[in-house]
Amino acid sequence: MSIHLFKHNQEAYNAVTAMLEQEKMAAVIHPTGTGKSLIAFKLAEEHPSEKFLWLSPSEYIYQTQLENLGMEFDNIQFMSYSRLMKNEDSIETLHPDYIILDEFHRCGAAEWGKSVRKLLTACPDAKRLGLSATNIRYLDNQRNMAEEIFDGKIASEMTLGEAIVRGILPEPKYVIAMYSYKKELEQLKKRIQALSNQGLITENQKLLEQLRRALEQAEGLDIVFEKHMEKKNGKYIVFCSGKEHMDEMKEQVSTWFRRVDREPRIYTAFYNDTATDREFREFKKDNSAHLKLLFCIDMLNEGVHVDDVDGVILLRPTVSPIIYLQQIGRALSAGSGKTPVIFDLVNNFDSLSCIDCLKKEMEEAFVLFPTTYGKGFRFSERFHITEETKDCRMLFQKLQTNLSSAWETYYIAARQYYREKGNLKVPKSYQTQTGLTLGSWIQTQRRVRAGSVTGNLSEEKVRKLDEIGMVWDSKDQSWNEALRELQAYYEEHGNLDVKARYVTENGFRLGRWVCNLRTKVKNKGLDQALTKEQQGELEKLGMIWDRNGEKWEEYFRAAQGYYLAHGDLEVPVKYVTENGVPLGRWLAEIGSQFDEKNACRSSLEERQLERLRQIGFKTEKKTVRQWNEKYALAKDYYEEYGNLNVPVSYSVNGVKLGRWISNIRAKRKHPEGSGMVLDEHRIRQLDSIGMDWK
C-alpha cells in the first residue's frame, strides 16, 4: 500500500523535499483537516532506510493518525514531547536522520521547548520537518515558532480561509447564537447607573430594555438546533473550556436538543480520563438512528481527526484564535464532500466577532484565487453566516457606543482611582465596581494620542489626564521605575542578588521583575530582549544573567575550601560557612537525588558532578557507605579466621565489628524492629562469607 497525496499536499511535499535538500529544515503550515501529517508519512515511506524521530503532543494523536492511514512504519520512532523532556539524558543516543515536529507551535512551551532545543543541538545533521495549523503562539507574546525553530524556512503555507476558497476543505454552514447573557445585562445596568448625566441614564436605560426584550424574544437554542441540524442522527463534537464547564453544558442536553432527538447518545473525551479511548471509539463507530454528541475539552483541538463528523458546536466563554480555528477544523476534512454545520454559541457579546478572522482569511483568498468560482463572483454571495442574534448585537453595539463615548464618566472614575492609589497605573483588565472598564479605557487614551487608533483627544483632555498622573508611554515608565529600584537595591546591598519574592518599600515586585527579565534574556537572547542602552545600564550595576550558574559556583567554592581544610566532604547537614553558605544542606540535597542503586534523578550536569567527585563527594547514600565499609571489614575477618564468629567486644579501626555482627543476627530474627535495612541482597552477601545466623 502506498500513500496517495491530494494535489495540494503533493505540491507541499515537493516544496518540502526541495527545501530539506537545500536548507535541511522546512515547516508546513496548513489548516486542520487538510491531511498535512500525510506529507511527513510520505517522506518516511520514500526514505525507508532512513531513521525518523516523530515528536507529537501525545501518543494518542500519533496512533490515531496511523490508524486512519492503516499502515505501520519500521523506520519511525515515536516520542511525545513530555517523554522527550523526561528522557533528556538519552537524547545523545537517538541519532535520527529526520526529526518530525508535529504541532510544532507547542515547542514554545517552556519545558518542552528546552528538550526540543537540546535535541536539535545534539542532532545538527538531522533534517527537520515541522507541521502545524499555525506558527503563532497568540497567548505567548505572539511568538513565531517558524522563526524560532525553522529560521523562517516555510515550504508551504495555507490559511483555513484559503483552504475553503480553493475547495480543499468544504464550505461550512455557519450559525451564531448565544446561550448566556444575564451577567452582561447586569454589568450594562451598573454602567448606566454610574453615569453622571440623567439624560444619558434615561436614554441608555431605554436601549437596555429593548436589548433585554430582544434577547428574551430571540429563538431558543432548541429551535436553533432543530432548524439547522439537518441531519438529525448526525455526529457532532461539542467543545467545552473545562471539566466544570462541560458538566454544566451536558445538563442542558435534554433542553437544547429535545426537538432533534429526545434520547441523544452522549460521549465524553478529555485528557487524563481512562475512559476516553473507549468513548472515542464508540462515538466513531456509532451508526444508530440517534443524534450523537461527543463532549470534549482540548482533546480534539489538534492532531486527531474524525472523518464522518457532521458539525461542531463551539461553547466559547473565551478562546484564542488558534484554538478557535482548530475547533472549526474538526468539522472540515479534505475530500469529504460534506457541508458541515458549525454552531458558534457564545456567552458574551464581545465573542460574537470571532468569525471575523475567518471571513478576513476568505476575503483575502478570493483576491489571490479569483478564478475559483468564476469571473465577477462576489465573496458576500458565497459564504453565508446565519446570525440568530443579529438584532440583539446591533442594539448592544449602539448601547456600547453610547456608554463608551461618555468620556467624562471614565475621567471621573480615573480621577477617583488616582485619589485612592496615588497613580494612574491601571491594569488593563481592571473594572470599577459599577462595571466601567477603566483599564481598557486608559490604554485607549494612550493609543489615541499615539495615533495608533482613531479618536478625539483634545489638548484640554490631555491636560486633565496629566493632572492626575497619566503615564503616556507605559513601557518606558515601567523600565525607568524598575531601573530606579534596582539602583537603590545595588547601593544598599552592593550586588543584584535579588530574591524572587523581594518587594521594595514602595511595593514594587523587584524580585519578580528580575526573574522575568532573566527568563526573557535566556529565551530570546540578550540583543533580542534588551536595547543596547538597556544592556549598558544593567551592566554598570553588575547584572548576573545566569543566576543559577553563579550560585552553583559560589557553593562549589565553599565545598572546595572545606575539602582542603578537612580532607573530605563529610559535611554535617547543619554546617554553614563563615560567609553564610549552608554547605551541609546543599550537599545533602544533592546526595538525596541518588537512590539506593546510585542512580541519579538530579538535574545536576555531569560536568558539575565530576568536579564534586574530584574533591571527595560520594554519591552513595551514607547508610550504603557505612554498610559497605563494615562489610569490607567483616570480609577481611572471614579471610583471616575462616568464620564470622566475631566476639561482641571485637573492634577494628575504631569500628565495633562484633557489635555490628550481633545486631545483624538480631535484625534477622526480629525484622520488624527499626534500624538498618537487611534485604535479600545483603543477606546473600553475608552468607558468602560464612555468616552463622544462630
Secondary structure, DSSP 8 states (H G I E B T S, - for coil): ------HHHHHHHHHHHHHHHHHSEEEEE--TTS-THHHHHHHHHH-TTS-EEEEES-HHHHHHHHHHHT---TTEEEEEHHHHHHTGGGGGGT--SEEEEETGGGGGSHHHHHHHHHHHHH-TTSEEEEEES-SEETTTTTEEHHHHHHTT-EEEE--HHHHHHTTSS---EEEEEES--HHHHHHHHHHHHT-S-HHHHHHHHHHHHHHHHHHHHS--HHHHHHHH---TT-EEEEE-SSHHHHHHHHTTHHHHTTTT-SS-EEEEEETT-TTHHHHHHHHHH--SSS-EEEEEESTTSSS---TT--EEEEEESS--HHHHHHHHHTT--TT-----EEEEEESSGGGGGTHHHHHHHHHHHHHH-TTSS-TT--GGGT--EEETTHHHHHHHHHHHHHHHT-HHHHHHHHHHHHHHHSS----TT---TT---HHHHHHHHHHHHHTSS-----HHHHHHHHHTT--S-HHHHHHHHHHHHHHHHHHHHSS----TT---TT---HHHHHHHHHHHHHHH-HHHHS-HHHHHHHHHTT--S-HHHHHHHHHHHHHHHHHHHHSS----TT---TT---HHHHHHHHHTTB-TT--B-----HHHHHHHHHTT---S-HHHHHHHHHHHHHHHHHHHHSS----TT--BTTB-HHHHHHHHHHHHH-TTSSSS---HHHHHHHHTTT----
